[in-house]
Structures are given as structure tokens and as C-alpha cells.
């Protein structure tokens, strides 16, 4: 597969063993918080309310990021 993709084996294994970036770690942390807030609201909060609640909890992020992460999690307000 490495030959087909045009990458070296050592390059592939080096990439695979690389730790997750700060952005990925932040998004994973936010996903957990978003799911917690969403579940606590009995699945009625949309991204705006979830964003507001995260702000109250001291998490700084944009509303669009919350919207994107909620979409990736498959969460939608009732």
C-alpha cells in the first residue's frame, strides 16, 4: 500500500506513531463537554445554547466550532 500511495514505509510508521495535534486534542475535549451539556439539557439545546453554556463554564470557542462539532457528533436539538 505504501508503494501505491508513493510514501516510504518508515515515513508511514513515523506518521502513524505521531501524537495527536493540539487542535485534535482540543476538539476531543470540546466534544466531551458538548455531549455533557447536550445530555443535561435533555437534548433540547441547539449549538447557540450549548455555546453559551460552554462560555459560562469558562471554555472559549466559537459558536461555529460548536456547530461543527455537534454535527460531527450527530447531535441536533429537538
mmJSON file of the N, C-alpha and C atoms, coordinates in Angstrom:
{"data_MODEL":{"atom_site":{
"group_PDB":["ATOM","ATOM","ATOM","ATOM","ATOM","ATOM","ATOM","ATOM","ATOM","ATOM","ATOM","ATOM","ATOM","ATOM","ATOM","ATOM","ATOM","ATOM","ATOM","ATOM","ATOM","ATOM","ATOM","ATOM","ATOM","ATOM","ATOM","ATOM","ATOM","ATOM","ATOM","ATOM","ATOM","ATOM","ATOM","ATOM","ATOM","ATOM","ATOM","ATOM","ATOM","ATOM","ATOM","ATOM","ATOM","ATOM","ATOM","ATOM","ATOM","ATOM","ATOM","ATOM","ATOM","ATOM","ATOM","ATOM","ATOM","ATOM","ATOM","ATOM","ATOM","ATOM","ATOM","ATOM","ATOM","ATOM","ATOM","ATOM","ATOM","ATOM","ATOM","ATOM","ATOM","ATOM","ATOM","ATOM","ATOM","ATOM","ATOM","ATOM","ATOM","ATOM","ATOM","ATOM","ATOM","ATOM","ATOM","ATOM","ATOM","ATOM","ATOM","ATOM","ATOM","ATOM","ATOM","ATOM","ATOM","ATOM","ATOM","ATOM","ATOM","ATOM","ATOM","ATOM","ATOM","ATOM","ATOM","ATOM","ATOM","ATOM","ATOM","ATOM","ATOM","ATOM","ATOM","ATOM","ATOM","ATOM","ATOM","ATOM","ATOM","ATOM","ATOM","ATOM","ATOM","ATOM","ATOM","ATOM","ATOM","ATOM","ATOM","ATOM","ATOM","ATOM","ATOM","ATOM","ATOM","ATOM","ATOM","ATOM","ATOM","ATOM","ATOM","ATOM","ATOM","ATOM","ATOM","ATOM","ATOM","ATOM","ATOM","ATOM","ATOM","ATOM","ATOM","ATOM","ATOM","ATOM","ATOM","ATOM","ATOM","ATOM","ATOM","ATOM","ATOM","ATOM","ATOM","ATOM","ATOM","ATOM","ATOM","ATOM","ATOM","ATOM","ATOM","ATOM","ATOM","ATOM","ATOM","ATOM","ATOM","ATOM","ATOM","ATOM","ATOM","ATOM","ATOM","ATOM","ATOM","ATOM","ATOM","ATOM","ATOM","ATOM","ATOM","ATOM","ATOM","ATOM","ATOM","ATOM","ATOM","ATOM","ATOM","ATOM","ATOM","ATOM","ATOM","ATOM","ATOM","ATOM","ATOM","ATOM","ATOM","ATOM","ATOM","ATOM","ATOM","ATOM","ATOM","ATOM","ATOM","ATOM","ATOM","ATOM","ATOM","ATOM","ATOM","ATOM","ATOM","ATOM","ATOM","ATOM","ATOM","ATOM"],
"id":[1,2,3,4,5,6,7,8,9,10,11,12,13,14,15,16,17,18,19,20,21,22,23,24,25,26,27,28,29,30,31,32,33,34,35,36,37,38,39,40,41,42,43,44,45,46,47,48,49,50,51,52,53,54,55,56,57,58,59,60,61,62,63,64,65,66,67,68,69,70,71,72,73,74,75,76,77,78,79,80,81,82,83,84,85,86,87,88,89,90,91,92,93,94,95,96,97,98,99,100,101,102,103,104,105,106,107,108,109,110,111,112,113,114,115,116,117,118,119,120,121,122,123,124,125,126,127,128,129,130,131,132,133,134,135,136,137,138,139,140,141,142,143,144,145,146,147,148,149,150,151,152,153,154,155,156,157,158,159,160,161,162,163,164,165,166,167,168,169,170,171,172,173,174,175,176,177,178,179,180,181,182,183,184,185,186,187,188,189,190,191,192,193,194,195,196,197,198,199,200,201,202,203,204,205,206,207,208,209,210,211,212,213,214,215,216,217,218,219,220,221,222,223,224,225,226,227,228,229,230,231,232,233,234],
"type_symbol":["N","C","C","N","C","C","N","C","C","N","C","C","N","C","C","N","C","C","N","C","C","N","C","C","N","C","C","N","C","C","N","C","C","N","C","C","N","C","C","N","C","C","N","C","C","N","C","C","N","C","C","N","C","C","N","C","C","N","C","C","N","C","C","N","C","C","N","C","C","N","C","C","N","C","C","N","C","C","N","C","C","N","C","C","N","C","C","N","C","C","N","C","C","N","C","C","N","C","C","N","C","C","N","C","C","N","C","C","N","C","C","N","C","C","N","C","C","N","C","C","N","C","C","N","C","C","N","C","C","N","C","C","N","C","C","N","C","C","N","C","C","N","C","C","N","C","C","N","C","C","N","C","C","N","C","C","N","C","C","N","C","C","N","C","C","N","C","C","N","C","C","N","C","C","N","C","C","N","C","C","N","C","C","N","C","C","N","C","C","N","C","C","N","C","C","N","C","C","N","C","C","N","C","C","N","C","C","N","C","C","N","C","C","N","C","C","N","C","C","N","C","C","N","C","C","N","C","C","N","C","C","N","C","C"],
"label_atom_id":["N","CA","C","N","CA","C","N","CA","C","N","CA","C","N","CA","C","N","CA","C","N","CA","C","N","CA","C","N","CA","C","N","CA","C","N","CA","C","N","CA","C","N","CA","C","N","CA","C","N","CA","C","N","CA","C","N","CA","C","N","CA","C","N","CA","C","N","CA","C","N","CA","C","N","CA","C","N","CA","C","N","CA","C","N","CA","C","N","CA","C","N","CA","C","N","CA","C","N","CA","C","N","CA","C","N","CA","C","N","CA","C","N","CA","C","N","CA","C","N","CA","C","N","CA","C","N","CA","C","N","CA","C","N","CA","C","N","CA","C","N","CA","C","N","CA","C","N","CA","C","N","CA","C","N","CA","C","N","CA","C","N","CA","C","N","CA","C","N","CA","C","N","CA","C","N","CA","C","N","CA","C","N","CA","C","N","CA","C","N","CA","C","N","CA","C","N","CA","C","N","CA","C","N","CA","C","N","CA","C","N","CA","C","N","CA","C","N","CA","C","N","CA","C","N","CA","C","N","CA","C","N","CA","C","N","CA","C","N","CA","C","N","CA","C","N","CA","C","N","CA","C","N","CA","C","N","CA","C","N","CA","C","N","CA","C","N","CA","C","N","CA","C"],
"label_alt_id":[null,null,null,null,null,null,null,null,null,null,null,null,null,null,null,null,null,null,null,null,null,null,null,null,null,null,null,null,null,null,null,null,null,null,null,null,null,null,null,null,null,null,null,null,null,null,null,null,null,null,null,null,null,null,null,null,null,null,null,null,null,null,null,null,null,null,null,null,null,null,null,null,null,null,null,null,null,null,null,null,null,null,null,null,null,null,null,null,null,null,null,null,null,null,null,null,null,null,null,null,null,null,null,null,null,null,null,null,null,null,null,null,null,null,null,null,null,null,null,null,null,null,null,null,null,null,null,null,null,null,null,null,null,null,null,null,null,null,null,null,null,null,null,null,null,null,null,null,null,null,null,null,null,null,null,null,null,null,null,null,null,null,null,null,null,null,null,null,null,null,null,null,null,null,null,null,null,null,null,null,null,null,null,null,null,null,null,null,null,null,null,null,null,null,null,null,null,null,null,null,null,null,null,null,null,null,null,null,null,null,null,null,null,null,null,null,null,null,null,null,null,null,null,null,null,null,null,null,null,null,null,null,null,null],
"label_comp_id":["UNK","UNK","UNK","UNK","UNK","UNK","UNK","UNK","UNK","UNK","UNK","UNK","UNK","UNK","UNK","UNK","UNK","UNK","UNK","UNK","UNK","UNK","UNK","UNK","UNK","UNK","UNK","UNK","UNK","UNK","UNK","UNK","UNK","UNK","UNK","UNK","UNK","UNK","UNK","UNK","UNK","UNK","UNK","UNK","UNK","UNK","UNK","UNK","UNK","UNK","UNK","UNK","UNK","UNK","UNK","UNK","UNK","UNK","UNK","UNK","UNK","UNK","UNK","UNK","UNK","UNK","UNK","UNK","UNK","UNK","UNK","UNK","UNK","UNK","UNK","UNK","UNK","UNK","UNK","UNK","UNK","UNK","UNK","UNK","UNK","UNK","UNK","UNK","UNK","UNK","UNK","UNK","UNK","UNK","UNK","UNK","UNK","UNK","UNK","UNK","UNK","UNK","UNK","UNK","UNK","UNK","UNK","UNK","UNK","UNK","UNK","UNK","UNK","UNK","UNK","UNK","UNK","UNK","UNK","UNK","UNK","UNK","UNK","UNK","UNK","UNK","UNK","UNK","UNK","UNK","UNK","UNK","UNK","UNK","UNK","UNK","UNK","UNK","UNK","UNK","UNK","UNK","UNK","UNK","UNK","UNK","UNK","UNK","UNK","UNK","UNK","UNK","UNK","UNK","UNK","UNK","UNK","UNK","UNK","UNK","UNK","UNK","UNK","UNK","UNK","UNK","UNK","UNK","UNK","UNK","UNK","UNK","UNK","UNK","UNK","UNK","UNK","UNK","UNK","UNK","UNK","UNK","UNK","UNK","UNK","UNK","UNK","UNK","UNK","UNK","UNK","UNK","UNK","UNK","UNK","UNK","UNK","UNK","UNK","UNK","UNK","UNK","UNK","UNK","UNK","UNK","UNK","UNK","UNK","UNK","UNK","UNK","UNK","UNK","UNK","UNK","UNK","UNK","UNK","UNK","UNK","UNK","UNK","UNK","UNK","UNK","UNK","UNK","UNK","UNK","UNK","UNK","UNK","UNK"],
"label_asym_id":["A","A","A","A","A","A","A","A","A","A","A","A","A","A","A","A","A","A","A","A","A","A","A","A","A","A","A","A","A","A","A","A","A","A","A","A","A","A","A","A","A","A","A","A","A","A","A","A","A","A","A","A","A","A","A","A","A","A","A","A","A","A","A","A","A","A","A","A","A","A","A","A","A","A","A","A","A","A","A","A","A","A","A","A","A","A","A","A","A","A","A","A","A","A","A","A","A","A","A","A","A","A","A","A","A","A","A","A","A","A","A","A","A","A","A","A","A","A","A","A","A","A","A","A","A","A","A","A","A","A","A","A","A","A","A","A","A","A","A","A","A","A","A","A","A","A","A","A","A","A","A","A","A","A","A","A","A","A","A","A","A","A","A","A","A","A","A","A","A","A","A","A","A","A","A","A","A","A","A","A","A","A","A","A","A","A","A","A","A","A","A","A","A","A","A","A","A","A","A","A","A","A","A","A","A","A","A","A","A","A","A","A","A","A","A","A","A","A","A","A","A","A","A","A","A","A","A","A","A","A","A","A","A","A"],
"label_entity_id":["1","1","1","1","1","1","1","1","1","1","1","1","1","1","1","1","1","1","1","1","1","1","1","1","1","1","1","1","1","1","1","1","1","1","1","1","1","1","1","1","1","1","1","1","1","1","1","1","1","1","1","1","1","1","1","1","1","1","1","1","1","1","1","1","1","1","1","1","1","1","1","1","1","1","1","1","1","1","1","1","1","1","1","1","1","1","1","1","1","1","1","1","1","1","1","1","1","1","1","1","1","1","1","1","1","1","1","1","1","1","1","1","1","1","1","1","1","1","1","1","1","1","1","1","1","1","1","1","1","1","1","1","1","1","1","1","1","1","1","1","1","1","1","1","1","1","1","1","1","1","1","1","1","1","1","1","1","1","1","1","1","1","1","1","1","1","1","1","1","1","1","1","1","1","1","1","1","1","1","1","1","1","1","1","1","1","1","1","1","1","1","1","1","1","1","1","1","1","1","1","1","1","1","1","1","1","1","1","1","1","1","1","1","1","1","1","1","1","1","1","1","1","1","1","1","1","1","1","1","1","1","1","1","1"],
"label_seq_id":[1,1,1,2,2,2,3,3,3,4,4,4,5,5,5,6,6,6,7,7,7,8,8,8,9,9,9,10,10,10,11,11,11,12,12,12,13,13,13,14,14,14,15,15,15,16,16,16,17,17,17,18,18,18,19,19,19,20,20,20,21,21,21,22,22,22,23,23,23,24,24,24,25,25,25,26,26,26,27,27,27,28,28,28,29,29,29,30,30,30,31,31,31,32,32,32,33,33,33,34,34,34,35,35,35,36,36,36,37,37,37,38,38,38,39,39,39,40,40,40,41,41,41,42,42,42,43,43,43,44,44,44,45,45,45,46,46,46,47,47,47,48,48,48,49,49,49,50,50,50,51,51,51,52,52,52,53,53,53,54,54,54,55,55,55,56,56,56,57,57,57,58,58,58,59,59,59,60,60,60,61,61,61,62,62,62,63,63,63,64,64,64,65,65,65,66,66,66,67,67,67,68,68,68,69,69,69,70,70,70,71,71,71,72,72,72,73,73,73,74,74,74,75,75,75,76,76,76,77,77,77,78,78,78],
"pdbx_PDB_ins_code":[null,null,null,null,null,null,null,null,null,null,null,null,null,null,null,null,null,null,null,null,null,null,null,null,null,null,null,null,null,null,null,null,null,null,null,null,null,null,null,null,null,null,null,null,null,null,null,null,null,null,null,null,null,null,null,null,null,null,null,null,null,null,null,null,null,null,null,null,null,null,null,null,null,null,null,null,null,null,null,null,null,null,null,null,null,null,null,null,null,null,null,null,null,null,null,null,null,null,null,null,null,null,null,null,null,null,null,null,null,null,null,null,null,null,null,null,null,null,null,null,null,null,null,null,null,null,null,null,null,null,null,null,null,null,null,null,null,null,null,null,null,null,null,null,null,null,null,null,null,null,null,null,null,null,null,null,null,null,null,null,null,null,null,null,null,null,null,null,null,null,null,null,null,null,null,null,null,null,null,null,null,null,null,null,null,null,null,null,null,null,null,null,null,null,null,null,null,null,null,null,null,null,null,null,null,null,null,null,null,null,null,null,null,null,null,null,null,null,null,null,null,null,null,null,null,null,null,null,null,null,null,null,null,null],
"Cartn_x":[0.824,0.0,0.881,1.992,2.887,3.398,3.74,4.222,3.12,1.897,0.771,0.522,0.68,0.479,1.704,2.832,4.046,4.73,4.61,5.284,6.183,7.205,8.106,7.486,7.918,7.428,7.79,9.033,9.473,8.671,8.351,7.546,6.142,5.568,4.231,4.219,5.153,5.173,5.52,6.327,6.63,5.372,4.589,3.348,2.319,2.226,1.248,1.523,2.784,3.158,3.183,2.947,2.99,1.828,2.072,0.97,-0.035,-1.232,-2.29,-1.909,-2.321,-2.008,-2.826,-2.431,-3.141,-4.582,-4.783,-6.128,-7.021,-6.509,-7.293,-7.621,-6.646,-6.893,-7.94,-7.884,-8.861,-10.254,-10.354,-11.655,-12.243,-11.418,-11.903,-12.406,-11.682,-12.109,-13.454,-13.576,-14.823,-15.974,-15.703,-16.755,-17.337,-16.482,-16.964,-17.825,-17.375,-18.143,-19.474,-19.447,-20.666,-21.673,-21.218,-22.119,-22.702,-21.901,-22.375,-23.451,-23.204,-24.17,-25.443,-25.282,-26.434,-27.303,-26.667,-27.419,-28.099,-27.428,-28.0,-29.221,-29.291,-30.432,-31.574,-31.467,-32.466,-32.561,-31.404,-31.255,-32.115,-32.323,-33.127,-32.291,-31.043,-30.221,-29.633,-29.694,-29.015,-27.603,-26.883,-25.489,-25.329,-26.296,-26.179,-26.231,-27.188,-27.307,-26.143,-25.711,-24.559,-23.335,-23.152,-22.03,-22.102,-23.277,-23.454,-23.106,-23.553,-23.27,-21.778,-21.12,-19.671,-18.956,-19.425,-18.857,-19.023,-20.179,-20.408,-19.472,-19.099,-18.191,-16.722,-16.468,-15.102,-14.379,-15.085,-14.469,-14.652,-13.561,-13.633,-13.538,-14.566,-14.591,-15.666,-15.623,-16.609,-17.885,-18.963,-20.241,-20.173,-19.439,-19.321,-18.562,-17.58,-16.865,-17.806,-18.622,-19.602,-20.573,-21.005,-21.918,-21.281,-20.026,-19.313,-19.155,-18.754,-18.532,-19.847,-20.924,-22.225,-22.665,-22.4,-22.75,-21.956,-20.647,-19.82,-20.295,-20.793,-21.305,-22.71,-23.353,-24.716,-25.746,-25.451,-26.363,-27.196,-28.481,-29.376,-30.482,-30.862,-31.915,-33.252,-34.086,-35.416,-36.339],
"Cartn_y":[-1.181,0.0,1.262,1.21,2.368,2.697,1.666,1.892,2.504,2.029,2.542,4.013,4.398,5.786,6.653,6.018,6.779,7.323,6.598,7.006,5.863,6.223,5.193,4.525,3.306,2.596,3.347,3.793,4.499,5.786,6.475,7.692,7.407,6.29,5.913,5.605,4.788,4.407,5.589,6.504,7.711,8.559,8.684,9.455,8.797,7.466,6.733,6.837,6.893,6.958,8.365,9.346,10.738,11.036,11.786,12.118,13.073,13.067,13.939,15.405,16.226,17.655,18.318,19.512,20.268,20.549,20.793,21.065,19.843,18.691,17.458,17.184,17.368,17.153,18.132,19.387,20.398,20.032,19.607,19.229,18.035,17.068,15.912,16.333,17.25,17.769,18.493,19.329,20.067,19.125,18.067,17.102,16.491,16.157,15.588,16.593,17.851,18.878,19.146,19.199,19.439,18.328,17.086,15.956,16.026,16.44,16.564,17.636,18.797,19.901,19.51,18.879,18.483,17.472,16.488,15.487,16.112,17.047,17.705,18.544,18.983,19.789,18.921,17.615,16.663,16.755,17.004,17.05,18.124,19.242,20.329,21.527,21.62,22.775,22.637,23.727,23.809,24.321,24.571,24.966,26.314,27.219,28.536,28.429,27.662,27.494,26.694,25.683,24.902,25.813,26.656,27.604,28.544,29.043,29.944,29.234,27.993,27.225,26.926,26.639,26.418,27.688,28.84,30.118,30.335,29.968,30.08,29.178,28.071,27.126,27.493,28.567,29.037,28.5,27.825,27.305,28.32,28.789,29.756,29.035,29.205,28.662,29.414,29.297,29.996,29.169,29.857,29.173,28.253,28.66,27.834,26.547,26.599,25.378,24.434,24.97,24.147,23.528,24.309,23.812,22.67,22.846,21.818,20.534,20.68,19.503,18.793,19.554,18.925,18.146,18.689,17.994,16.693,16.753,15.544,14.493,14.931,14.016,13.508,14.136,13.747,14.26,15.371,15.943,17.043,17.016,18.035,18.291,19.541,19.897,19.327,19.051,18.511,19.645],
"Cartn_z":[0.0,0.0,0.0,0.722,0.752,-0.65,-1.422,-2.787,-3.644,-3.465,-4.23,-3.913,-2.624,-2.221,-2.47,-2.723,-3.008,-1.765,-0.653,0.583,1.056,1.797,2.308,3.526,3.794,4.976,6.249,6.313,7.52,7.724,6.636,6.722,7.227,6.753,7.194,8.68,9.135,10.545,11.445,10.945,11.715,11.848,10.767,10.788,11.707,11.629,12.423,13.928,14.295,15.702,16.271,15.433,15.868,16.812,17.888,18.804,18.144,18.667,18.126,18.326,17.398,17.479,18.586,18.952,19.987,19.562,18.281,17.782,17.929,17.585,17.701,19.164,20.046,21.47,21.992,21.567,21.989,21.498,20.252,19.695,20.44,20.79,21.542,22.92,23.568,24.871,24.741,23.711,23.49,23.152,22.408,22.075,23.339,24.283,25.545,26.298,26.365,27.055,26.363,25.046,24.272,24.521,24.499,24.744,26.148,27.125,28.501,28.618,28.028,28.078,27.338,26.192,25.386,26.134,26.758,27.522,28.742,29.402,30.585,30.216,28.972,28.531,27.997,28.206,27.68,26.157,25.551,24.093,23.431,24.127,23.57,23.145,23.599,23.266,21.864,21.122,19.847,20.063,18.972,19.102,19.793,19.636,20.276,21.799,22.295,23.747,24.31,23.577,24.028,24.084,23.08,23.064,24.261,24.551,25.692,27.004,27.137,28.357,28.495,27.398,27.452,27.893,27.422,27.848,29.343,29.864,31.311,32.103,31.499,32.167,31.966,31.24,31.068,29.848,28.961,27.733,26.615,26.074,24.983,23.649,22.835,21.483,20.714,19.418,18.602,18.49,18.197,18.006,16.789,15.768,14.568,14.845,15.736,16.111,16.849,17.74,18.454,17.452,16.498,15.459,14.677,14.27,13.516,14.335,15.586,16.423,16.74,16.948,17.179,15.942,14.784,13.538,13.422,13.761,13.694,14.697,15.844,16.86,16.548,15.576,15.223,16.2,16.868,17.848,17.215,17.468,16.958,17.955,18.083,19.03,18.592,19.556,19.278,18.882],
"occupancy":[1.0,1.0,1.0,1.0,1.0,1.0,1.0,1.0,1.0,1.0,1.0,1.0,1.0,1.0,1.0,1.0,1.0,1.0,1.0,1.0,1.0,1.0,1.0,1.0,1.0,1.0,1.0,1.0,1.0,1.0,1.0,1.0,1.0,1.0,1.0,1.0,1.0,1.0,1.0,1.0,1.0,1.0,1.0,1.0,1.0,1.0,1.0,1.0,1.0,1.0,1.0,1.0,1.0,1.0,1.0,1.0,1.0,1.0,1.0,1.0,1.0,1.0,1.0,1.0,1.0,1.0,1.0,1.0,1.0,1.0,1.0,1.0,1.0,1.0,1.0,1.0,1.0,1.0,1.0,1.0,1.0,1.0,1.0,1.0,1.0,1.0,1.0,1.0,1.0,1.0,1.0,1.0,1.0,1.0,1.0,1.0,1.0,1.0,1.0,1.0,1.0,1.0,1.0,1.0,1.0,1.0,1.0,1.0,1.0,1.0,1.0,1.0,1.0,1.0,1.0,1.0,1.0,1.0,1.0,1.0,1.0,1.0,1.0,1.0,1.0,1.0,1.0,1.0,1.0,1.0,1.0,1.0,1.0,1.0,1.0,1.0,1.0,1.0,1.0,1.0,1.0,1.0,1.0,1.0,1.0,1.0,1.0,1.0,1.0,1.0,1.0,1.0,1.0,1.0,1.0,1.0,1.0,1.0,1.0,1.0,1.0,1.0,1.0,1.0,1.0,1.0,1.0,1.0,1.0,1.0,1.0,1.0,1.0,1.0,1.0,1.0,1.0,1.0,1.0,1.0,1.0,1.0,1.0,1.0,1.0,1.0,1.0,1.0,1.0,1.0,1.0,1.0,1.0,1.0,1.0,1.0,1.0,1.0,1.0,1.0,1.0,1.0,1.0,1.0,1.0,1.0,1.0,1.0,1.0,1.0,1.0,1.0,1.0,1.0,1.0,1.0,1.0,1.0,1.0,1.0,1.0,1.0,1.0,1.0,1.0,1.0,1.0,1.0,1.0,1.0,1.0,1.0,1.0,1.0],
"B_iso_or_equiv":[0.0,0.0,0.0,0.0,0.0,0.0,0.0,0.0,0.0,0.0,0.0,0.0,0.0,0.0,0.0,0.0,0.0,0.0,0.0,0.0,0.0,0.0,0.0,0.0,0.0,0.0,0.0,0.0,0.0,0.0,0.0,0.0,0.0,0.0,0.0,0.0,0.0,0.0,0.0,0.0,0.0,0.0,0.0,0.0,0.0,0.0,0.0,0.0,0.0,0.0,0.0,0.0,0.0,0.0,0.0,0.0,0.0,0.0,0.0,0.0,0.0,0.0,0.0,0.0,0.0,0.0,0.0,0.0,0.0,0.0,0.0,0.0,0.0,0.0,0.0,0.0,0.0,0.0,0.0,0.0,0.0,0.0,0.0,0.0,0.0,0.0,0.0,0.0,0.0,0.0,0.0,0.0,0.0,0.0,0.0,0.0,0.0,0.0,0.0,0.0,0.0,0.0,0.0,0.0,0.0,0.0,0.0,0.0,0.0,0.0,0.0,0.0,0.0,0.0,0.0,0.0,0.0,0.0,0.0,0.0,0.0,0.0,0.0,0.0,0.0,0.0,0.0,0.0,0.0,0.0,0.0,0.0,0.0,0.0,0.0,0.0,0.0,0.0,0.0,0.0,0.0,0.0,0.0,0.0,0.0,0.0,0.0,0.0,0.0,0.0,0.0,0.0,0.0,0.0,0.0,0.0,0.0,0.0,0.0,0.0,0.0,0.0,0.0,0.0,0.0,0.0,0.0,0.0,0.0,0.0,0.0,0.0,0.0,0.0,0.0,0.0,0.0,0.0,0.0,0.0,0.0,0.0,0.0,0.0,0.0,0.0,0.0,0.0,0.0,0.0,0.0,0.0,0.0,0.0,0.0,0.0,0.0,0.0,0.0,0.0,0.0,0.0,0.0,0.0,0.0,0.0,0.0,0.0,0.0,0.0,0.0,0.0,0.0,0.0,0.0,0.0,0.0,0.0,0.0,0.0,0.0,0.0,0.0,0.0,0.0,0.0,0.0,0.0,0.0,0.0,0.0,0.0,0.0,0.0],
"pdbx_formal_charge":[null,null,null,null,null,null,null,null,null,null,null,null,null,null,null,null,null,null,null,null,null,null,null,null,null,null,null,null,null,null,null,null,null,null,null,null,null,null,null,null,null,null,null,null,null,null,null,null,null,null,null,null,null,null,null,null,null,null,null,null,null,null,null,null,null,null,null,null,null,null,null,null,null,null,null,null,null,null,null,null,null,null,null,null,null,null,null,null,null,null,null,null,null,null,null,null,null,null,null,null,null,null,null,null,null,null,null,null,null,null,null,null,null,null,null,null,null,null,null,null,null,null,null,null,null,null,null,null,null,null,null,null,null,null,null,null,null,null,null,null,null,null,null,null,null,null,null,null,null,null,null,null,null,null,null,null,null,null,null,null,null,null,null,null,null,null,null,null,null,null,null,null,null,null,null,null,null,null,null,null,null,null,null,null,null,null,null,null,null,null,null,null,null,null,null,null,null,null,null,null,null,null,null,null,null,null,null,null,null,null,null,null,null,null,null,null,null,null,null,null,null,null,null,null,null,null,null,null,null,null,null,null,null,null],
"auth_seq_id":[1,1,1,2,2,2,3,3,3,4,4,4,5,5,5,6,6,6,7,7,7,8,8,8,9,9,9,10,10,10,11,11,11,12,12,12,13,13,13,14,14,14,15,15,15,16,16,16,17,17,17,18,18,18,19,19,19,20,20,20,21,21,21,22,22,22,23,23,23,24,24,24,25,25,25,26,26,26,27,27,27,28,28,28,29,29,29,30,30,30,31,31,31,32,32,32,33,33,33,34,34,34,35,35,35,36,36,36,37,37,37,38,38,38,39,39,39,40,40,40,41,41,41,42,42,42,43,43,43,44,44,44,45,45,45,46,46,46,47,47,47,48,48,48,49,49,49,50,50,50,51,51,51,52,52,52,53,53,53,54,54,54,55,55,55,56,56,56,57,57,57,58,58,58,59,59,59,60,60,60,61,61,61,62,62,62,63,63,63,64,64,64,65,65,65,66,66,66,67,67,67,68,68,68,69,69,69,70,70,70,71,71,71,72,72,72,73,73,73,74,74,74,75,75,75,76,76,76,77,77,77,78,78,78],
"auth_comp_id":["UNK","UNK","UNK","UNK","UNK","UNK","UNK","UNK","UNK","UNK","UNK","UNK","UNK","UNK","UNK","UNK","UNK","UNK","UNK","UNK","UNK","UNK","UNK","UNK","UNK","UNK","UNK","UNK","UNK","UNK","UNK","UNK","UNK","UNK","UNK","UNK","UNK","UNK","UNK","UNK","UNK","UNK","UNK","UNK","UNK","UNK","UNK","UNK","UNK","UNK","UNK","UNK","UNK","UNK","UNK","UNK","UNK","UNK","UNK","UNK","UNK","UNK","UNK","UNK","UNK","UNK","UNK","UNK","UNK","UNK","UNK","UNK","UNK","UNK","UNK","UNK","UNK","UNK","UNK","UNK","UNK","UNK","UNK","UNK","UNK","UNK","UNK","UNK","UNK","UNK","UNK","UNK","UNK","UNK","UNK","UNK","UNK","UNK","UNK","UNK","UNK","UNK","UNK","UNK","UNK","UNK","UNK","UNK","UNK","UNK","UNK","UNK","UNK","UNK","UNK","UNK","UNK","UNK","UNK","UNK","UNK","UNK","UNK","UNK","UNK","UNK","UNK","UNK","UNK","UNK","UNK","UNK","UNK","UNK","UNK","UNK","UNK","UNK","UNK","UNK","UNK","UNK","UNK","UNK","UNK","UNK","UNK","UNK","UNK","UNK","UNK","UNK","UNK","UNK","UNK","UNK","UNK","UNK","UNK","UNK","UNK","UNK","UNK","UNK","UNK","UNK","UNK","UNK","UNK","UNK","UNK","UNK","UNK","UNK","UNK","UNK","UNK","UNK","UNK","UNK","UNK","UNK","UNK","UNK","UNK","UNK","UNK","UNK","UNK","UNK","UNK","UNK","UNK","UNK","UNK","UNK","UNK","UNK","UNK","UNK","UNK","UNK","UNK","UNK","UNK","UNK","UNK","UNK","UNK","UNK","UNK","UNK","UNK","UNK","UNK","UNK","UNK","UNK","UNK","UNK","UNK","UNK","UNK","UNK","UNK","UNK","UNK","UNK","UNK","UNK","UNK","UNK","UNK","UNK"],
"auth_asym_id":["A","A","A","A","A","A","A","A","A","A","A","A","A","A","A","A","A","A","A","A","A","A","A","A","A","A","A","A","A","A","A","A","A","A","A","A","A","A","A","A","A","A","A","A","A","A","A","A","A","A","A","A","A","A","A","A","A","A","A","A","A","A","A","A","A","A","A","A","A","A","A","A","A","A","A","A","A","A","A","A","A","A","A","A","A","A","A","A","A","A","A","A","A","A","A","A","A","A","A","A","A","A","A","A","A","A","A","A","A","A","A","A","A","A","A","A","A","A","A","A","A","A","A","A","A","A","A","A","A","A","A","A","A","A","A","A","A","A","A","A","A","A","A","A","A","A","A","A","A","A","A","A","A","A","A","A","A","A","A","A","A","A","A","A","A","A","A","A","A","A","A","A","A","A","A","A","A","A","A","A","A","A","A","A","A","A","A","A","A","A","A","A","A","A","A","A","A","A","A","A","A","A","A","A","A","A","A","A","A","A","A","A","A","A","A","A","A","A","A","A","A","A","A","A","A","A","A","A","A","A","A","A","A","A"],
"auth_atom_id":["N","CA","C","N","CA","C","N","CA","C","N","CA","C","N","CA","C","N","CA","C","N","CA","C","N","CA","C","N","CA","C","N","CA","C","N","CA","C","N","CA","C","N","CA","C","N","CA","C","N","CA","C","N","CA","C","N","CA","C","N","CA","C","N","CA","C","N","CA","C","N","CA","C","N","CA","C","N","CA","C","N","CA","C","N","CA","C","N","CA","C","N","CA","C","N","CA","C","N","CA","C","N","CA","C","N","CA","C","N","CA","C","N","CA","C","N","CA","C","N","CA","C","N","CA","C","N","CA","C","N","CA","C","N","CA","C","N","CA","C","N","CA","C","N","CA","C","N","CA","C","N","CA","C","N","CA","C","N","CA","C","N","CA","C","N","CA","C","N","CA","C","N","CA","C","N","CA","C","N","CA","C","N","CA","C","N","CA","C","N","CA","C","N","CA","C","N","CA","C","N","CA","C","N","CA","C","N","CA","C","N","CA","C","N","CA","C","N","CA","C","N","CA","C","N","CA","C","N","CA","C","N","CA","C","N","CA","C","N","CA","C","N","CA","C","N","CA","C","N","CA","C","N","CA","C","N","CA","C","N","CA","C","N","CA","C","N","CA","C","N","CA","C"],
"pdbx_PDB_model_num":[1,1,1,1,1,1,1,1,1,1,1,1,1,1,1,1,1,1,1,1,1,1,1,1,1,1,1,1,1,1,1,1,1,1,1,1,1,1,1,1,1,1,1,1,1,1,1,1,1,1,1,1,1,1,1,1,1,1,1,1,1,1,1,1,1,1,1,1,1,1,1,1,1,1,1,1,1,1,1,1,1,1,1,1,1,1,1,1,1,1,1,1,1,1,1,1,1,1,1,1,1,1,1,1,1,1,1,1,1,1,1,1,1,1,1,1,1,1,1,1,1,1,1,1,1,1,1,1,1,1,1,1,1,1,1,1,1,1,1,1,1,1,1,1,1,1,1,1,1,1,1,1,1,1,1,1,1,1,1,1,1,1,1,1,1,1,1,1,1,1,1,1,1,1,1,1,1,1,1,1,1,1,1,1,1,1,1,1,1,1,1,1,1,1,1,1,1,1,1,1,1,1,1,1,1,1,1,1,1,1,1,1,1,1,1,1,1,1,1,1,1,1,1,1,1,1,1,1,1,1,1,1,1,1]
}}}
